[in-house]
């Protein structure tokens, strides 16, 4: 029995990309930054492919910075680029939307109505 299951959470590093396969099935490509997955427990990066209705929803609602959970199977891929053989792993499965990107907060402005403490 082979078990190939990966579950992780991370933030999207870019906006999702929706594509249609020749079969007509939609696929959404995501790229996640995952804490503790890289060398020395640093941030690691993983590609995720989501299919069908989930792909359409991910492309419609998700943007760079969203916190998501993914679960699926790990796949290995090989290709050649500029004469060099390359390889990569990706997750094929499901995505769950957890939290929208954190808003960029402006520095607090001093209030004109605020009283200054009185020195004793």
Backbone as JSON, one array per atom type, in Angstrom:
{
  "sequence": "XXXXXXXXXXXXXXXXXXXXXXXXXXXXXXXXXXXXXXXXXXXXXXXXXXXXXXXXXXXXXXXXXXXXXXXXXXXXXXXXXXXXXXXXXXXXXXXXXXXXXXXXXXXXXXXXXXXXXXXX",
  "N": [[0.84, -1.17, 0.0], [0.68, 2.13, -0.96], [1.1, 5.32, 0.38], [0.48, 8.57, -0.28], [0.28, 11.55, 0.68], [-0.11, 14.93, 1.36], [-0.36, 17.64, 3.55], [-0.61, 21.01, 4.16], [-0.13, 24.45, 5.25], [-0.01, 27.77, 4.0], [1.01, 30.96, 2.62], [-0.14, 32.61, -0.34], [2.14, 33.37, -2.91], [1.82, 34.73, -5.2], [-0.74, 35.91, -7.47], [-3.35, 33.57, -8.29], [-3.3, 31.39, -11.19], [-5.45, 30.64, -13.74], [-6.13, 28.04, -15.98], [-7.17, 26.29, -18.94], [-7.37, 22.88, -19.65], [-6.64, 20.73, -22.51], [-8.74, 18.91, -22.47], [-10.8, 20.4, -21.55], [-11.16, 20.74, -18.88], [-10.76, 22.85, -16.09], [-7.82, 24.16, -14.54], [-6.15, 25.43, -11.76], [-3.29, 27.13, -10.94], [-1.25, 27.51, -8.14], [1.1, 29.14, -5.97], [2.79, 28.59, -3.04], [4.14, 29.95, 0.0], [5.64, 28.36, 2.6], [6.09, 28.17, 6.0], [8.96, 26.86, 7.66], [9.47, 24.77, 5.87], [11.58, 24.87, 4.16], [15.18, 24.67, 3.57], [17.07, 24.33, 6.55], [14.86, 24.84, 8.13], [13.69, 27.12, 7.18], [11.58, 29.38, 5.24], [9.85, 27.64, 2.75], [8.97, 26.86, -0.66], [6.17, 25.88, -2.62], [4.47, 24.43, -5.37], [1.06, 24.27, -6.36], [-1.65, 22.5, -7.74], [-4.99, 22.82, -8.6], [-8.15, 21.5, -9.47], [-11.14, 21.65, -11.61], [-14.28, 22.79, -10.26], [-13.25, 23.82, -7.89], [-10.92, 24.98, -8.79], [-11.88, 27.11, -10.32], [-13.14, 28.67, -8.31], [-10.93, 29.27, -6.68], [-9.38, 30.84, -8.44], [-11.11, 32.96, -8.79], [-11.52, 34.17, -6.24], [-9.15, 34.14, -4.64], [-6.07, 35.88, -3.92], [-2.72, 37.19, -4.1], [-1.03, 36.71, -1.04], [-3.11, 35.57, 0.48], [-3.9, 33.31, 3.1], [-3.86, 29.88, 2.94], [-4.93, 26.44, 3.12], [-3.74, 23.39, 1.93], [-4.36, 20.16, 0.6], [-3.39, 17.04, -0.67], [-1.93, 14.94, -3.22], [1.58, 14.38, -3.63], [3.5, 15.22, -6.41], [6.08, 14.46, -8.76], [8.03, 16.19, -11.1], [9.82, 16.54, -14.21], [11.9, 18.46, -16.4], [13.57, 20.14, -19.14], [15.68, 22.93, -19.29], [17.27, 25.37, -21.02], [19.29, 23.54, -21.74], [19.78, 22.27, -19.35], [18.87, 19.77, -17.07], [16.02, 19.84, -15.06], [14.07, 19.63, -12.03], [11.12, 19.24, -9.99], [8.76, 19.38, -7.28], [5.27, 19.13, -6.79], [1.98, 19.82, -5.47], [-1.01, 18.15, -5.99], [-4.32, 18.66, -5.65], [-6.62, 19.75, -3.2], [-7.82, 22.98, -2.1], [-8.22, 25.11, 0.69], [-9.69, 28.06, 1.75], [-8.35, 30.23, 4.08], [-7.59, 32.78, 5.37], [-7.85, 36.19, 4.46], [-5.51, 38.39, 2.74], [-3.29, 40.26, 4.82], [-4.1, 43.55, 5.72], [-2.3, 46.5, 4.72], [-1.21, 48.58, 7.1], [-1.51, 52.01, 7.9], [0.77, 54.31, 9.44], [0.0, 55.32, 12.79], [-1.74, 58.32, 13.29], [-1.15, 61.31, 15.12], [-3.52, 62.35, 17.52], [-5.49, 65.26, 17.62], [-7.18, 65.92, 19.66], [-6.31, 64.73, 21.87], [-5.28, 64.68, 25.2], [-2.35, 65.82, 26.79], [-0.29, 64.27, 29.25], [-0.25, 65.59, 32.54], [2.42, 67.05, 34.22], [3.6, 66.22, 37.45]],
  "CA": [[0.0, 0.0, 0.0], [1.4, 3.4, -1.02], [0.38, 6.48, 0.88], [1.09, 9.81, -0.77], [-0.65, 12.59, 1.14], [0.55, 16.09, 1.93], [-1.26, 18.67, 4.06], [0.18, 22.13, 4.67], [-0.71, 25.78, 5.13], [0.95, 28.77, 3.57], [0.47, 32.16, 1.97], [0.1, 32.68, -1.78], [3.22, 34.28, -3.26], [1.36, 35.49, -6.37], [-2.14, 35.65, -7.79], [-3.57, 32.28, -8.95], [-3.4, 31.39, -12.65], [-6.44, 29.68, -14.21], [-5.9, 27.57, -17.35], [-8.04, 25.19, -19.38], [-6.66, 21.77, -20.27], [-7.26, 20.34, -23.78], [-9.98, 18.17, -22.19], [-11.81, 21.36, -21.14], [-11.12, 20.86, -17.42], [-10.0, 23.99, -15.58], [-6.8, 23.93, -13.52], [-5.64, 26.67, -11.17], [-1.93, 26.96, -10.42], [-0.95, 28.34, -6.99], [2.44, 29.0, -5.4], [2.71, 28.87, -1.6], [5.29, 30.06, 0.9], [5.3, 27.56, 3.77], [7.08, 28.3, 7.06], [9.6, 25.65, 8.16], [9.56, 23.72, 4.87], [12.82, 25.01, 3.4], [16.44, 24.28, 4.23], [17.29, 24.95, 7.85], [13.54, 25.19, 8.66], [13.29, 28.43, 6.67], [10.4, 29.35, 4.37], [9.99, 26.87, 1.52], [7.96, 27.19, -1.65], [5.6, 24.71, -3.26], [3.44, 24.66, -6.39], [-0.17, 23.51, -6.11], [-2.62, 22.47, -8.84], [-6.36, 22.53, -8.16], [-8.94, 21.24, -10.67], [-12.6, 21.73, -11.63], [-14.96, 23.92, -9.6], [-12.33, 24.41, -6.9], [-9.99, 25.82, -9.56], [-12.6, 28.34, -10.67], [-13.33, 29.44, -7.08], [-9.62, 29.78, -6.26], [-8.99, 31.91, -9.35], [-12.04, 34.09, -8.63], [-11.48, 34.82, -4.93], [-7.83, 34.23, -4.0], [-5.06, 36.79, -4.43], [-1.44, 37.12, -3.4], [-1.1, 37.0, 0.4], [-4.11, 34.75, 1.18], [-3.49, 32.12, 3.83], [-4.66, 28.75, 2.5], [-4.51, 25.09, 3.45], [-3.85, 22.48, 0.78], [-4.13, 18.74, 0.84], [-3.39, 16.3, -1.92], [-0.8, 14.04, -3.43], [2.81, 15.0, -4.07], [3.92, 14.74, -7.73], [7.42, 14.81, -9.19], [8.08, 16.53, -12.52], [11.13, 16.83, -14.78], [11.92, 19.16, -17.67], [14.88, 20.66, -19.5], [15.68, 24.37, -19.5], [18.57, 25.84, -21.48], [20.22, 22.42, -21.73], [19.95, 21.73, -18.0], [17.72, 19.03, -16.56], [15.46, 20.43, -13.85], [12.99, 18.85, -11.43], [10.34, 19.97, -9.01], [7.63, 18.69, -6.69], [4.07, 19.95, -6.66], [0.85, 19.16, -4.83], [-2.24, 18.12, -6.78], [-5.37, 18.35, -4.68], [-7.67, 20.68, -2.8], [-7.4, 24.18, -1.38], [-9.22, 25.69, 1.6], [-9.4, 29.47, 2.0], [-8.31, 30.44, 5.53], [-7.62, 34.19, 5.78], [-7.49, 37.15, 3.42], [-4.23, 39.05, 2.99], [-3.26, 41.26, 5.89], [-4.07, 44.91, 5.15], [-1.16, 47.32, 5.06], [-1.7, 49.63, 7.99], [-0.8, 53.28, 7.88], [1.21, 54.68, 10.8], [-1.01, 56.06, 13.56], [-1.6, 59.78, 13.27], [-1.45, 61.86, 16.46], [-4.86, 62.93, 17.66], [-5.47, 66.65, 18.07], [-8.03, 66.04, 20.84], [-5.71, 63.95, 22.94], [-4.64, 65.49, 26.24], [-1.02, 65.42, 27.22], [-0.26, 64.07, 30.7], [0.18, 66.73, 33.33], [3.55, 66.71, 35.08], [3.31, 66.47, 38.86]],
  "C": [[0.89, 1.24, 0.0], [0.52, 4.52, -0.49], [1.15, 7.71, 0.42], [0.12, 10.93, -0.45], [0.16, 13.7, 1.78], [-0.51, 17.08, 2.34], [-0.37, 19.78, 4.6], [-0.61, 23.43, 4.53], [0.39, 26.74, 4.72], [0.24, 29.95, 2.95], [0.82, 32.14, 0.48], [1.17, 33.72, -2.07], [2.88, 35.12, -4.49], [-0.1, 35.16, -6.6], [-2.26, 34.31, -8.51], [-3.68, 32.45, -10.47], [-4.35, 30.27, -13.07], [-6.16, 29.34, -15.67], [-6.9, 26.48, -17.65], [-7.18, 24.13, -20.04], [-7.33, 21.44, -21.61], [-8.58, 19.59, -23.6], [-11.13, 19.11, -21.83], [-11.88, 21.56, -19.63], [-10.28, 22.06, -17.03], [-9.0, 23.54, -14.53], [-6.3, 25.29, -13.06], [-4.28, 26.36, -10.54], [-1.7, 27.98, -9.31], [0.5, 28.13, -6.58], [2.38, 29.48, -3.96], [4.08, 29.05, -0.97], [4.88, 29.38, 2.19], [6.42, 27.67, 4.8], [7.63, 26.93, 7.46], [9.77, 24.55, 7.15], [10.88, 23.75, 4.1], [14.02, 24.51, 4.18], [16.58, 25.03, 5.55], [16.0, 25.45, 8.49], [13.11, 26.61, 8.27], [12.03, 28.28, 5.81], [10.74, 28.56, 3.12], [8.83, 27.2, 0.59], [7.47, 25.93, -2.35], [4.53, 25.14, -4.25], [2.26, 23.76, -6.1], [-1.06, 23.62, -7.34], [-3.96, 22.02, -8.31], [-7.22, 22.44, -9.42], [-10.43, 21.5, -10.48], [-13.16, 22.98, -10.98], [-14.07, 24.6, -8.57], [-11.34, 25.34, -7.59], [-10.63, 27.15, -9.89], [-12.78, 29.24, -9.46], [-12.0, 30.05, -6.62], [-9.2, 30.96, -7.13], [-9.85, 33.16, -9.14], [-11.79, 34.86, -7.34], [-10.09, 35.01, -4.34], [-6.94, 35.25, -4.69], [-3.78, 36.59, -3.63], [-1.63, 37.5, -1.93], [-2.13, 36.18, 1.16], [-3.43, 33.6, 1.9], [-4.43, 30.99, 3.42], [-4.09, 27.45, 3.07], [-4.68, 24.25, 2.19], [-3.66, 21.06, 1.26], [-4.23, 18.03, -0.5], [-2.2, 15.38, -2.01], [0.39, 14.82, -3.97], [3.21, 14.38, -5.41], [5.3, 15.28, -8.06], [7.39, 15.11, -10.68], [9.5, 16.85, -12.94], [10.96, 17.58, -16.09], [13.34, 19.63, -17.94], [14.75, 22.14, -19.81], [17.09, 24.81, -19.84], [19.63, 24.76, -21.35], [20.47, 21.79, -20.38], [18.68, 21.0, -17.58], [17.31, 19.63, -15.23], [14.39, 19.49, -13.3], [12.32, 19.67, -10.35], [9.26, 19.04, -8.46], [6.45, 19.65, -6.64], [2.99, 19.12, -6.0], [-0.34, 19.25, -5.78], [-3.35, 17.75, -5.82], [-6.35, 19.47, -4.47], [-7.08, 21.87, -2.07], [-8.55, 24.67, -0.52], [-8.78, 27.11, 1.92], [-9.44, 29.7, 3.51], [-8.43, 31.91, 5.93], [-7.15, 35.07, 4.63], [-6.14, 37.77, 3.74], [-4.36, 40.09, 4.09], [-3.24, 42.65, 5.24], [-2.8, 45.64, 5.59], [-1.67, 48.49, 5.88], [-0.84, 50.87, 7.87], [-0.35, 53.59, 9.3], [0.12, 55.51, 11.49], [-0.71, 57.54, 13.52], [-1.91, 60.3, 14.66], [-2.82, 62.52, 16.46], [-4.74, 64.34, 18.21], [-6.24, 66.81, 19.38], [-7.44, 65.32, 22.05], [-5.02, 64.89, 23.95], [-3.28, 64.93, 26.59], [-1.03, 65.23, 28.74], [0.3, 65.31, 31.4], [1.31, 66.28, 34.24], [3.22, 67.07, 36.53], [4.38, 67.27, 39.53]]
}
